[in-house]
Every structure is written in C-alpha cells, then in structure tokens.
Amino acid sequence: MKFELPKLPYAYDALEPFIDARTMEIHYTKHHQGYTNKFNAALAKHEDLNTPLEKLLSDLTLVPQDIRNAVQNNGGGYFNHSLFWSILKVNNGQKPSGALAKAIDSSFGSFDSFKEVF
C-alpha cells in the first residue's frame, strides 16, 4: 500500500493573514511530504501489509515490530496532516450561522463582541 500527499483544496496564501503562505508551503511540502516518504518507506518493508491506516494506528499490534515506531510516528504524522488540511477552511469573512450563531449571541451579545473577547 502506498500513500500520496493529498492535494490541498486551497492555495498556500488562502488562509492569510492567519497562516502565512510560507508556513503553509513548508508544512505541506517539507513536513507532510517527509512523513509521507518515511511512512511509505516503512510500509515497503512489508508489502503484504494492506491494512487501512486508521486500523493500523488504532491497533499498533497489527504492525510488524520492525516498522512499528515508523508507522506510529510517520503514519500518525501523515494522518494528522491530512486531517489538518481538510479541516482548515477559507472563511471569506462569513459569520457563524444557525445554532452556533445563536449560542454566541446569547453568551456574548454579538459575534463582534465574541471576537473582542478572543
């Protein structure tokens, strides 16, 4: 099983000013790519290991001892970064809506007041 770096759903600079483009690029091309490469190198030692990543990480006893640390560290890094990219969103100035907006208004009076507190 071989893992690939997932495609980012936005440009490196899409989350500025909160996360700058250079930080995003380094995190994606260096950190995440490094985890991906090392994870794949470990898995290449046991090509018959075709267990889904989530299952491997949730039960490391399924992973051969000689690659267990590499799978835990690099497979975990691969998974965490993949999750990280998928939950970051470009907001474009939108405010919360629905139940979240009501809870913020109830607790803070308005979204602007909420932002001032935090």
Number of C-alpha atoms within 10 A of each C-alpha: 13 12 13 11 16 15 10 11 12 12 11 18 15 17 17 11 8 8 12 13 16 11 11 19 15 13 15 20 11 12 16 22 19 17 22 23 19 17 23 20 16 18 23 14 12 14 11 9 14 11 12 9 16 11 11 19 19 10 11 14 10 13 20 14 11 11 16 19 15 19 26 18 15 22 26 20 19 27 17 13 21 17 11 10 16 13 9 11 11 13 10 8 6 7 10 13 10 7 9 11 14 15 15 18 15 11 12 15 12 14 18 12 13 13 10 8 8 5
